Structure formats: C-alpha cells, structure tokens
Amino acid sequence: MVKVLIPSGALGLGYDRKALARGIAEKPDIIAIDGGSTDSGPHYLGTGSSKYARGSTKAEWRELMEARAEAGVPLIIGTAGTCGADSAVDWLVDITREIVAETGMKVKLAVLKSGQRQDALIDAFGQGKITPLEPAPELSEDVIASCSNIVALAGAEQIQAALETGADIVIAGRTTDTAIISALPLSRGCHAGGVWHGAKIGECGALATTAPNSGTILIEFDAEGFTISPMGADARATPHTVSAHMLYENSNPDILYEPGGHLDVRAAKYEAVDDRRVRVSGSEWVVSDRYTVKLEGARLAGFQTVSLVTVRDPRYVANIRAWCDDIMIKATEKARARVGEGFEIELRLIGLDATLGVLDTEAKAGTEIGVLGLVTAPTESLSREVAKVLNPYLLHHPLTEEEEMPTFAFPFSPPEVSRGAVYEFCLNHVLELEDPMEAFTLTFEELGQ
C-alpha cells in the first residue's frame, strides 16, 4: 500500500492547516501538490511567470517543507510556478533556497525541467514526430520559432526518475496533473488502473468531496484499486462526488489519456467504505504502442489597450448590438485612415454575453451594460493610438444620425488602460519520444549542508 497526501488543489490556493495535520498523522509515503495549469490563460506560459503572489507561495511552501520534514517523506510539486516553464521552476527553486537558509533545514532537491528548445522541436517537426490534437492550430517551423516558451507535460516516468535520486523535495516543471500522484505507487507495484484513476480523482485536492474548499485528502493505493479519505473535519467523499470528478476537465468521462497509455474507467466500481471514505476498483490502464507527451506553447500576440464605458439609457441598452456594430465600422474606418492596418478592435458586452459570446443562446440585457473595448496591435503605441480613436465613439456615439448626441459613462479617466504585451496559445500537439527522459532535464543538489 502507498499513501499519497494531497494538501490542496494548487500551491497558493490555501488549505486547512488542521486537515493537513490530520493527513501527516496518517503517515503518508509522499506529499504531492500541483503548482498550476493553463486555466488562467496564456500570459503565464508566455512570460514564464506565476499567477500566485510570491509571499503566499513562500508561506505555504514553507509549511509544506516543514510538514515534509516532520513526516520524513518526499515532497513533490508539479507545474511549478503556474505554467511550469523553466523560469517559473527557477522562481520556486529560489524560494526553496531562501526557506532553507532561513530555517536551517537540510534538503536534497531534485529539479525536473520541461522547457523545450525551439531548434530541437523544429527538427522533430520535420521528422514527423509532432502530431496535432483536436482541436489544434496549424503548426509550422515559424510558429515554433515564434514561441516565447514551450513546455512538454511530464508523466509518471519522469517523476519516478526524479524520486529515484533520493530527493527530499522534487520541483518539477510542467507535468500532467496526475503524474505527481501516480509516480510513487506505480513504481511500488500498485494496480496501474487504480493508480491513474485515483490520481485523476485527487488532482484537485478535496474537489471530489462534499467540501471542495477543505483542501487536504489522503489516497491509499494498493494491488486492486484505491481509497480516498478527506482530511477536512466536515468533508465527505461519496460514490457520487468521486465518480463525478471524471467529468472535470475531461472531454470523455470514461477515458483519460496520459503519456504512454490511457485510463479506462467504464468497469470501475465505487463503494462507500463508511460515511467519509470511498473505495474504487475495476479501473483499467491500457498501454499505448508509442510514448507521447503533450506540448504547450505561447507566443506574443501583440500589445493591448482596454477601455470601458457603461451604458444605462434604456433605448441604447435595448439596441446595444446595433450601437456596437456601428461603432466598430466607424471607428475601424477612421483608425485605418489615420494609422493604417495591423490592429484589431473588439467590443465585448459585459452583462449580456461577454462570458460565452456567440455560444450564449439566452443572453438578456438588464438595466445597464458595460462595453469593454479591446484594441490589439503589433506595438503598444499603435494600440493606444487606435484606442484613442475609439474613445469618442464609446462616449458620445448616437444610434442614428438624426438624434442628439448622447453621453455615456467612463468609470475612470483616462479610460484607456494599457495591458502591455498579450500572449496566445499556439500549440496543442503531442511529441513522440523514444526515451521518456529525452525531452526533459533532471538536476540534483543538496541545500543547507
């Protein structure tokens, strides 16, 4: 049996300290926590930075390092620094060094990096080793070369290599959410289907329980399956909460693809052990005939300036789409006449359909609507220039030429706010590897000696 303690869904989110203490008392074999994902958009991968505050990250990481020392087991984090880029890994490594220096700890640290060299990927692309997932943008050598950061998602094999160094702490770059949980129980011979299934259920901490914000859970893996035990005082796992998590961020609730194979849960059985714990068995791991890792890449999309105006006049609210369409035509024509081509203007209706856009089939206007103007251009100065062309339209544009000029409300002055550089995802592909470690780098150091 292997016990994996998961403090929370991600480092920086916070967790229940009492729940963590209960988990440590259960004598886990490893503590595993996620560091991020692509959920918050391409900026973090594009810049190689973290979305979480450094102070919060350091405070939580210190607590987990102390918990690890108390338990005497490895501590591992995947997708360090939100995006898992090499610079984000270095950021957390620096925080770790600070904590070691401040506390007097002695730590064996393994660092697994997932960053990809553009020239190596261009060569792999030419050899047909990169194939698209669905949906995937068109890929070319120029697209690869334009990326500011590209990462490969490590699987269990790469994490196992890091653990085999004897490290107290493993800081990993981009990994699949399940890799850091599955690596140790797989290496110790636990049931592969149960391991991958349990790792999927545990990826977000207590999300698969009745108290999602309680954070800490313990998963026990064995030769036939796994058992999930929430550590929060009021949290319960039920067959419903556990089975439903296969729907989370997964297009097919029965199948989960990972490097080297896929999980099939169609024959899984979910049984309540008591009013808090659930036992799962019957899941199957299907080995693939080739080993692939997913690639994620982001590149500069331009520079962006945003403007916001609020519209409350009932007639304009009722005709907001026609008003915005007319502004788009007139502002775009004027901007092209003044500055030429190469920019994009977008108006989003906050309070109508800004979340789902054209997918919103039940959008209804309320008493007022915020109109968010987005101007994206190759340079920051051009973006601001076009946004200033847009300004008077947002403030005074009438629905028709015959009526008096209206005045709407800018919530701040000036209304133009520069977002600086903006990034876009441009890779949703897999890279075929002959050796699971060939796209990753692993280093080891001793701190506090």
N, C-alpha and C positions, 0 to 999 in steps of 0.2 A: 504494500500500500504506500502511496505517495500523497502527502498533504500539501496543497498549494494554497497559500493565504494571499488574497487579493484585497488590498486596503481600500481601494476605490476605483472608479472608472478611469481616472486620469490624475496624474500628479498635477496639483494646482487647483483641483476642484474642491478640495477639502474632504474631511472624513470625520467620523465619530471616533474620538480617542478611546472611549470605553470599549467600543466594538473592536478596535484594533487590539487593545489589551486582552480582550477575551480570545481573540484569534491567536495571539502569541502564547497564551496559556494552553492552547490546544497542541502545542509543539509541532508547528509546520516544518516541512522539509525545505521550503523555499518561500520567499516573499516576492510576488510578481505584480508589477503595476505598469499600466500603459502611460505613455508620455504625450500622446496626441493623435492626430489623424488629419485627413483632408477636409473634415467637416466645416472648418471655418474659412475655406476658400484658398485661392492660390497665392495670396500675399506672403504667407509664411514660408512656403516652399520657394517662392520666387526670391525672397530676401534671405532665406536661411535663418529665420528668427523664430522666437517663441511668442505665442499669444498670451501666455501667462506671465504675471508680474514676477520679477526676479526675487523680490522679498518673500512672496508667498511660496514660490517654488523652493527657495532655500530653507524656509522654516519647515515645510512638510518633508523635504528630503532629509533634513537633519533628524527629524523624528523617526523616519523610516530607517535611517542608518543606525540610530540608537536601538530601535526595535530589532534590527538585524543582529546587532552585537549581543543583545540580551538573549535572542533565540539561538544564536550560534549557527545560523544558516545563511545561504546566499540571498542577496537582494538583487533583483534584476528589473530594469526598465527598458521598454521598447519604444521606438519612435520618439526618442528623446528630443526635448525642445519643440514639441508640437509637430514639426514636419519631418524630423529625422535626417535632415541634411547634415553634412559633416560639420559645418559651423555651429549648428544647434547642438550637436553632440559635444563639441568643444566647450560650448557655453555651460553645459551641465557638468562636464569634467572639471572646469574651473571652479564651479560652485562646490563640487565634491572636495577639491583640494583645500578650499577655504574652510570648509567644515572640519576636515581632518586637522588642519593647522590650529583651529580654534578650540577643538575638543581634546586634542592629544590622542585621537584614535590611531590605530594601525590597520591599514586596509590594503588588501590585494585587489587591484582594479583591472578588469578586462574591458577593453573598448572595441566594439564591433561597429565598423562604419559601412554605410550603404551607398555612399555617393558614387556616381558613375562618371568616368571620363568620356567626354564627347567623342574623341577620336576612336576610342575602343568601341563605342556604340555605333558609330558610323561604319566601322569595319564589320561589326556584327550584322548591321542592317544590310550591307552589301552581300553578306553570305547567306541571307535569308533566315537569320536566327531570331529576328524580331517580327512578331505577328500581332495583328490587331485584336483587341477585344471588342465586344459590341456594347455601346457604340464607341467608335474611335475616330478621332480626326485624322485627316490624311497626313501621312508621315513622309518625310524626305530628309536628305542629309542636311539641308538648310534649316529645317525645323529643329533637328537635333542640335545643330551648332548654335542655334539662337537661344537655347535654354540657359538660364542662369543657374539652375540646379536640377539635376536628375538623380533620383534615388531608385534603388531596387528594393522590393519588400522581402526581407529575410524570412525564412521559415524555421522550422524546428532544428534542422541540421546545423545551421549557422549558430543558433543559440547554444546548441549542445557543444559545439566546438569551443565557444567562449566559456561555458561552465567547466569543460574538461581542463582548463588552465588552473583550476583550483581557486578561482577568484571568489572573494567575499562579495564583491559588487560587480555587476555587469551593466554597463551603459551601452545600449545598442541604438544604432540609427534606425531608419525606417524598417519596421517589421510588420508582418500581419498581426492583427490583434490577438490571434490565438497562439502565436509561436512561443511567446514567453511563458505561457501557461503549460503548453503541451510538451516542451522540450525535455524537462526532467522526468516526468512519468513515462514518456516514450522510451527514454534511454534506460529506464529501470524495468522495462518489460510489461508495463500495464497495457490493458486492452486498447489497441490503437483507435478503434471506433469510439470507445468511451472517452478516450483522452481528447480527441479532436472535438467531440460533441461537448464535453464538459468545458473545454477551453472556450468554445463559442459561447456557451451559457455564461461563463464567468468573465468575459472580456470587459464588461462594463460594471464590474462590482455587483452591487445589490440591485441593479436594474431589473433583474429577473426574479425579484421578490415583491412582497406586498408593500415594502417600504424602500423604494428605489434610492432615496437620499441617505439611507443609513450607511451606505458605503461598503463596509467590510464583509466579505464572505470567505468561507473555507470550503474547498472542494477536495474530496478524498477519492483518489483514483485507485483502481485495483484490477484484477485479472478479468473482470467481467463488465465493468462499467464505472459509474461514478456516483457519488452522493454529494449534494450541495447543502451546506449548512450556513444560514445567515448568522452573523455575529451581532447585529443590531438587536437591542433589547426587545423591540416590538416588531421586528421583521420576521416574515414567514415565507418560506418557499412552498409553492403548491404545484401540483402537476400542471395546472393551467399557466401559472407565471413562468415556469421553466420551459414548457413546450412552446409557449408563445414567442420566446426570445429568438427562435429560429427565423421568425419573420423580420427581425431587426436588421436593417441594412443588408438585406439578402433578397435577391430577386426570386429565388426559389427556396421556399421554407424547408424543403426536403434534402437539398443538395448544397454543400459548401465546398468551394474549390480552394485548395491550398497548394503551395509548391510540392510537387511530387505525387499529387493524387487528389481525391475528393472524398468528402464525408457524405454518407447516405443514411438518413435517419428515418426512412419510411417504416422500418421494423422496430423502431425504438419503443420501449415501454417506460412509462412514467408512473412511479408508485410513491405515495406518501408514506414515509417511514414513521412519522408522527405529525404533530400539528405544525412543525417548523422545517422539517427536512424532507427532501425528495431524492429518491433513488432512481437512476436511469440505466437501462441496459438495452442491448439489442442493436445498437448503432454499428454501422459498418464503415471501415476505411478501405477505399479502393485505390490501389497503387496505379499510377499512370506509367505509360511506356516512355515518357520523356519528362525531364525535370525543367520546369519553367518558373521564373519569378516575374512578378508584375513590375512594370516600370511606371513611375510618375515623374512628370517634368513640368516645369513652369517657366514662362518667359515673359519679358517685358511686353505689355500690350499698348503702352503709351503713357500719357500723363492726363490726369483728370481733374476737372474743376466742377464742383457741385453748387447748385443754387436751390433754394426752397422758397416757395410762395404758398400762402394759404388762401383759398377761395371759399367765401361763405355766401355770397349773393345767390339766392335760390335759383335764379334763372341760369346763372353760369354753372352752378353745380349740376343742374339738370342737363346741361348741354356741354359738359366738361370735355367729352371726347372731341366734339366738333371744334371747340375752342383750342384744344391742344394740337389737333391736326392742322389747323390754320396757322398757329404759331410755328409749328415745325416747318411748314412750307415757307413762310415769310422769313423766319429767322435764318433758315438754311440758305435761302437765296441771297439774303443780304450778306451773310458771312462769307459765302463763296465770292461774292463781288468784291468784298474788302480784303480777304486774306487768301483766297484760292481754295484748293481742295485739300484733302488729307485729314479731315476731322469728322467726328460723328456727334450728333445731338440726339439725346434720348430724353423723353419726358415720362416719368412714372407717377401714377396716380395713387398717392398714399391715402388709404381709406376707401379705395374702390377695388383695385385688383393688382396692387403692387407686389403682392406675395406670389401669386400664381400666374399673373399675366394673362395670356390668351387661354390658359387652361382653366381659368375661373369662369365657370358657366352660371354662377349665381351672384355675380358682383352687383351690389346695390349701393347707390350713393346715399350718404347721410346728410347732415346739415352743412357740413363743410368738408373740403377735400384739400389735402396738401399735394402740390405739384412739385416733384423733385426733378430738377434739370440736371442732366449729366452730359458733360462735354469731354470727349476723349480725343486727344491729338498726339502727334509724334513728339511735341515739345511742350513743356509747361507753359511757356509764354503764349504759344498759339492756343492752348486750351483755355487760358484766362481771357485771351482776346475774343474768342468766339463766345465765351460765357458772358462777356460784357455786351456783345451784340444781342444776346438772348435777353438780357436784363430788362429793357423797357417793354418787351412783349409780355413778360411774366407780370409786370407791374400794372400795365395800362391797356393791354390789347382788348378791343371790343369784339363782341361776337359778330357784329355786322358793321359795315361802313357808315350806316345811316344813324347810328345811335351815339350818345355821348360817351366820352372816354371814361372807362371805369378805373378804379384804383383798388388794388388788392394789397395783401399784407406780406411784407418780408419780415420774418421773425428776427432777423439780425441784419446789421448794416456794417460793412458791405455784405450783400447776400452771397457773393462768390467766395467759396472756400476751396482752397487747393488741397487735393488729396495726394498730390505728388505722383510718383510712379505707381502704376497699377499693373498687375500681372494676370496672366491667363494660363490655365492648364492646357497642355498641348500633347500629352501622351496618355494613352490608355491601352497599353500594349504589354505583351509578355516577351521575355528574353529567355531563350533556351540555353541551358548550361550543361556542360559535360561533367563538371565538378561543382557541387553546390557552393564551394567557397571561392570560386574563381572571380566572382563579381563583388567580393567583399574583402575588407581588410580587418585583421584582428591584431591588436597590440595588448601588452600586459605591463603593468608597473606596480610597484609597491609604494604606498604613501604612508608617511608618518614613521618611517623606520629610522 
